[in-house]
Amino acid sequence: MSTGPASERGIAVRHSWEELYRRILSTDLAGRLFERVGERVAGESRSVVLVTGCQRSGTTWMRKLLAEALPGAVAPKEQEVCAYLVAGAELPAPEARVQVLQTTFANVYVESFLHLPPAVPVIVMARNPFSVVGVPLNN
């Protein structure tokens, strides 16, 4: 798995987080957030694993673990995945057999899960609500 910033790996990062957030919240993506995921797996031998959940729930850890464990897998960073889903950017290593896609934006448009092809496994990471309350109290 490649490490380092996307720009160091030869990937043009054209979309800032600020721009992606603006697009996510100002565009009606209801039911359409994962359209491009369906296009990628339709009729091809390539697959996608979707890792989603709330922030700080372990989605990054799971993405990295799966990228190391699955043969032929690559795991673009979340910003690259969001640019792919929202802004039409290309994924790094589009020829990879398996793309492990991580996004925490899925909770904004939950109805999009209904439109995912059945062949796309989804891993939803949950965070213990007590840890959310405990962090500010203990710092």
N, C-alpha and C positions, 0 to 999 in steps of 0.2 A: 504494500500500500504506500502511495506517495505521501510524503509529509511536507510541511512548509507551506507558506502562503500560496494561494492559487497562482498569483503572478509569477512566482519563482518556478512553478511547474509548467509554465508556458500557457496558462489558461488566462484569457483576457477577462478580467472581472469588470464588466461594464456597468453593473448595477449595484448601487450602494444599498445598505440596509434601509436607510431612510426612504429611498425611492421604492424599494420592494414593499415596505410597510404601507406607503401611500397607495401603491397599486392594489395591494391586497384589500385595504379598507375602503377604497373608493370605487372599486370595480365589483360588479355583481358576478361573482364566481360561484354562486350557489349551484351545487351539483356539477360544476365543471372544473374544479380545482385539479382533479386527476385525469383530465381528458388526455393529456400527452402521455401519461403512463399507459393508458389503454392502447394508444397508437403504437407505442414501443413494443408491446408484447403481442399485438395482433398478428398472427400468422408467422411469427418468427421463432427461432430457437433460443432467442435471448429472453432473459427473465428479469423481473424486478422484485425486490423485497422492500416493503414500505415499513419504516420504523417511525412511529409517531408517539406523541404524548405531550404532557405539559413541560414547560421549561424546568430544568434541573431534576428531571426524573430518571435520567440515565440513557436518554436517546443517543447521545454521542458515544457513550461507552458501548452500547449495543451495536451501533453502526460499525464501529471499529472492530468489535469482536466478530461480527458476521463477515466483514471484509477479509479478515484473516482466516476464518474457518471454512468459507465456501470457495471451492476451486473456481478460478477464473473471475472472482468478484472484485469489483472496485467500489469505493464508497466516497463519492464526492462530498465536499463539505456542505453544510446546510445552506449557506448563502448561494452556492452554485445550484443546488436543488431548487431553491425558491426562485432563482432567476429562470430556471428551466420551466417550472410550473406556471409562473406568473408573467414573465417577460419574454418568453419565447427563445431564451438562450439555449445553446446546445450543452449537453452533458459532456464532461471530460470523458475520454475513452469510450465513445459511443459503440465501439465494436466489442466491448467486454461482454462476456457471456451472462454475467449477473451484475446488475446495478443495485446497490443497497442505498436506498433513498431515505433520508431523514428529514422530517419537517415537523415543527411545532405549530405551523399555521393551520393544520388540519382541523383544530378545534374551532376555528372561525367558520368553516364551511363543512360541518359534519355530514350534511346530506350528500357530499361528494363521495363518501364511502359507498353509497348505494350504487354508484355508477362504475366502480372499479371492476375489472374483469375478475371472475371467480378464481382464476389462476394466480392472482397476485396475493401472496401472503402478507398479512398486516400484523405487525407487532405493536401493541399499544402499551406504552410504559406509563405506570401510574406512580404518583408521588404520595407518600404518606402525609395526610393533612396535618398531623401533629408536628412533623418536621418543619412544615411551612410556618406554623405559629411559633415553634420553638426557636427558630433561627434568630428572629429579631429580639426575642426575650433574652437570649443568651449572649448577645453581642453588645 
